[in-house]
Amino acid sequence: MKKPLIVQKFGGTSVGSVERIHNVAKHIIKAKDDGNQVVVVVSAMSGETNRLMGLAKEIDSVPTARELDVLLSAGEQVSMALLAMTLNKMGYNARSLTGTQAGIITDNQYNDATIKQVNSEVILNLIQSDEIVIVAGFQGINDNGDITTLGRGGSDTSAVT
């Protein structure tokens, strides 16, 4: 019998410290132990996107849109990697994926991209291998191979998609 698929989304406050990431991991483990396949979407740690934006504006008051997307996407990547490390340390197979690795294809609008499609093959293969998949929210890749971000609330959009 196929296991139910649960998609969980954790915002910046939930992953705002190592202690909080550990608490998030406990919620994920409960869903996994209850017999579910689990995909998790995470935001950047609380305040991280604003910190990165501040750094960018110290360099240029109007940063290049493409480069800003590359920079801002790093926040979610930190969260996803730390969460996957935590789950692995706790004895659960977890794999982190950037938006690109997760197959999230967007239009070419930097800083406010729209998801055009999701190639879910990688995610499906991982969950069929009984891994917990952690996806960086807020980001994807456009037809040119550039990282794009989905704008404010983009991690929620990633989770729904």
GIGICOR-V9675 format. One record per residue. N is the residue number from 1. RES is the residue in three letters. PHI is phi in radians with two decimals (NA if undefined). Layout:
n=N res=RES phi=PHI
n=N res=RES phi=PHI
This chain:
n=1 res=MET phi=NA
n=2 res=LYS phi=-1.28
n=3 res=LYS phi=-1.34
n=4 res=PRO phi=-1.11
n=5 res=LEU phi=-1.77
n=6 res=ILE phi=-1.96
n=7 res=VAL phi=-1.92
n=8 res=GLN phi=-1.97
n=9 res=LYS phi=-2.22
n=10 res=PHE phi=-2.17
n=11 res=GLY phi=-1.43
n=12 res=GLY phi=-1.04
n=13 res=THR phi=-1.17
n=14 res=SER phi=-1.10
n=15 res=VAL phi=-1.96
n=16 res=GLY phi=-1.31
n=17 res=SER phi=-2.70
n=18 res=VAL phi=-1.07
n=19 res=GLU phi=-1.08
n=20 res=ARG phi=-1.19
n=21 res=ILE phi=-1.07
n=22 res=HIS phi=-1.08
n=23 res=ASN phi=-1.13
n=24 res=VAL phi=-1.05
n=25 res=ALA phi=-1.01
n=26 res=LYS phi=-1.09
n=27 res=HIS phi=-1.13
n=28 res=ILE phi=-1.13
n=29 res=ILE phi=-1.07
n=30 res=LYS phi=-1.04
n=31 res=ALA phi=-1.08
n=32 res=LYS phi=-1.17
n=33 res=ASP phi=-1.16
n=34 res=ASP phi=-1.36
n=35 res=GLY phi=1.67
n=36 res=ASN phi=-1.77
n=37 res=GLN phi=-1.47
n=38 res=VAL phi=-2.23
n=39 res=VAL phi=-2.09
n=40 res=VAL phi=-2.13
n=41 res=VAL phi=-1.99
n=42 res=VAL phi=-2.13
n=43 res=SER phi=-1.61
n=44 res=ALA phi=-1.22
n=45 res=MET phi=-0.98
n=46 res=SER phi=-0.91
n=47 res=GLY phi=1.49
n=48 res=GLU phi=-1.21
n=49 res=THR phi=-1.08
n=50 res=ASN phi=-1.12
n=51 res=ARG phi=-1.10
n=52 res=LEU phi=-1.14
n=53 res=MET phi=-1.08
n=54 res=GLY phi=-1.07
n=55 res=LEU phi=-1.07
n=56 res=ALA phi=-1.06
n=57 res=LYS phi=-1.25
n=58 res=GLU phi=-1.19
n=59 res=ILE phi=-1.39
n=60 res=ASP phi=-2.66
n=61 res=SER phi=-1.11
n=62 res=VAL phi=-2.26
n=63 res=PRO phi=-1.13
n=64 res=THR phi=-1.02
n=65 res=ALA phi=-1.01
n=66 res=ARG phi=-1.08
n=67 res=GLU phi=-1.18
n=68 res=LEU phi=-1.11
n=69 res=ASP phi=-1.09
n=70 res=VAL phi=-1.04
n=71 res=LEU phi=-1.13
n=72 res=LEU phi=-1.15
n=73 res=SER phi=-1.15
n=74 res=ALA phi=-1.13
n=75 res=GLY phi=-1.04
n=76 res=GLU phi=-1.18
n=77 res=GLN phi=-1.18
n=78 res=VAL phi=-1.10
n=79 res=SER phi=-1.05
n=80 res=MET phi=-1.13
n=81 res=ALA phi=-1.19
n=82 res=LEU phi=-1.10
n=83 res=LEU phi=-1.17
n=84 res=ALA phi=-1.09
n=85 res=MET phi=-1.05
n=86 res=THR phi=-1.09
n=87 res=LEU phi=-1.10
n=88 res=ASN phi=-1.08
n=89 res=LYS phi=-1.09
n=90 res=MET phi=-1.45
n=91 res=GLY phi=1.62
n=92 res=TYR phi=-1.99
n=93 res=ASN phi=-1.29
n=94 res=ALA phi=-2.33
n=95 res=ARG phi=-2.32
n=96 res=SER phi=-1.62
n=97 res=LEU phi=-2.36
n=98 res=THR phi=-1.24
n=99 res=GLY phi=-0.99
n=100 res=THR phi=-1.07
n=101 res=GLN phi=-1.11
n=102 res=ALA phi=-1.40
n=103 res=GLY phi=1.41
n=104 res=ILE phi=-1.52
n=105 res=ILE phi=-1.77
n=106 res=THR phi=-2.07
n=107 res=ASP phi=-1.32
n=108 res=ASN phi=-1.67
n=109 res=GLN phi=-1.46
n=110 res=TYR phi=-1.17
n=111 res=ASN phi=1.22
n=112 res=ASP phi=-2.81
n=113 res=ALA phi=-1.26
n=114 res=THR phi=-1.99
n=115 res=ILE phi=-1.25
n=116 res=LYS phi=-1.61
n=117 res=GLN phi=-2.84
n=118 res=VAL phi=-2.23
n=119 res=ASN phi=-1.59
n=120 res=SER phi=-1.52
n=121 res=GLU phi=-0.98
n=122 res=VAL phi=-1.11
n=123 res=ILE phi=-1.06
n=124 res=LEU phi=-1.08
n=125 res=ASN phi=-1.10
n=126 res=LEU phi=-1.19
n=127 res=ILE phi=-1.23
n=128 res=GLN phi=-1.21
n=129 res=SER phi=-1.52
n=130 res=ASP phi=1.20
n=131 res=GLU phi=-1.61
n=132 res=ILE phi=-1.52
n=133 res=VAL phi=-1.82
n=134 res=ILE phi=-1.96
n=135 res=VAL phi=-1.91
n=136 res=ALA phi=-1.24
n=137 res=GLY phi=-1.31
n=138 res=PHE phi=1.35
n=139 res=GLN phi=-2.52
n=140 res=GLY phi=-2.75
n=141 res=ILE phi=-2.41
n=142 res=ASN phi=-1.66
n=143 res=ASP phi=-1.11
n=144 res=ASN phi=-1.53
n=145 res=GLY phi=1.48
n=146 res=ASP phi=-1.56
n=147 res=ILE phi=-1.18
n=148 res=THR phi=-2.23
n=149 res=THR phi=-2.01
n=150 res=LEU phi=-1.66
n=151 res=GLY phi=1.43
n=152 res=ARG phi=-0.96
n=153 res=GLY phi=1.38
n=154 res=GLY phi=-1.11
n=155 res=SER phi=-1.17
n=156 res=ASP phi=-1.12
n=157 res=THR phi=-1.07
n=158 res=SER phi=-1.02
n=159 res=ALA phi=-1.15
n=160 res=VAL phi=-1.22
n=161 res=THR phi=-1.24
